[in-house]
Amino acid sequence: SSRLPPSRRSVEAATELALRIKAGIRKNVGPAITCSIGVAPNSLLAKIAGDMKKPDGLTILRQEDLPGPLFDLKLTDLPGIGENMERRLIRAGVSSIRDFWNISPKHARKIWGSVQGERFWYWLHGYDFETQETGNTMIGHSRILDPLLRTPDPARQMARRLLTKASDRLRRKKFYASRVSLGVRTTEHLRWGRELKISPAQDPFTFLQHLDDLWGEMLQFFEMRRSPSPLRFRKVSVTLYGLSRSGDISYDLFKAQEKEAQEKLRKNDALTRALDRLQDKYQRETVSLGLPPKTLAGYVGTKIAFSRVPDREEFWS
């Protein structure tokens, strides 16, 4: 999303800019690729407006138009409201956007369990304000699995792929992570999640080794349940926590006691630097760690979430 300058905030100016963007895509990319554009008082409403007419739509929501077209949508049509949040809203007596519109902002905060609910309420009502940037506290990725990737081996490949992508982001931001977590949800709606505390690291080889440990522990957990149905996963999530800069970490945390461990760390760092140089040189994934999972789309695409705009480099892999 992009904030329009004051001179471009009239309906006429915003429409002209949107049409220029569409014409630019047709001219420089071709007629096969189209885009849907939403214009609204804030970024949440603009994203909602962009989803209202697809493909190749243009929707302008003005403050005076609210809440009208919003009431035709479902709760899960709103960015940031997934299945879990929808269940939480329904338990609180909010089963539609009309219900949510009519509650108080303090009630929204209580449902969310944080100030984010109150912010969401104000954004939906057309208020425009920026949230304070708090910095990075974690880096992670999650994925709803294609039907062919839901058995344990392909799901593990996807988890490894997502963790490699998170590790790439970690290094670009010059962070080290001291905790790594794995979370899964099965097609039977069973959940499992756990994290490991590790020595601060940023190379993918270290994280993947710990992921293998977590994956084995998770499989043992589900084997003990002795479910009559074969184990199939619907979603996998991996996250790196405990982020810090190298200067904020005591040197002895990096110090391996055994010569063999020191040599392994040295090789991991050298391999990681080589991988990063190849990525930077060719601006795409030249070497992959393990077998890349084959999705229905043909690749593990980078998604543009409401809460975060990906860096350009993330689209290389």
Secondary structure, 3 states (H helix, E strand, C coil): CCCCCHHHCCHHHHHHHHHHHHHHHHHHCCCCCCCCEEECCCHHHHHHHHHHCCCCCEEECCHHHCCHHHHHCCHHHCCCCCHHHHHHHHHCCCCCHHHHHHCCHHHHHHHHCCHHHHHHHHHHCCCCCCCCCCCCCEEEEEEECCHHHCCHHHHHHHHHHHHHHHHHHHHHCCCEEEEEEEEEEECCCCEEEEEEEEEEECCHHHHHHHHHHHHHHHHHHHHHHCCCCCCCEEEEEEEEECCECHHHCCHHHHCCCCHHHHHHHHHHHHHHHHHHHHHHHHCCCCCCCCCCCCCCCCCCCCCCECCECCCHHHHHC
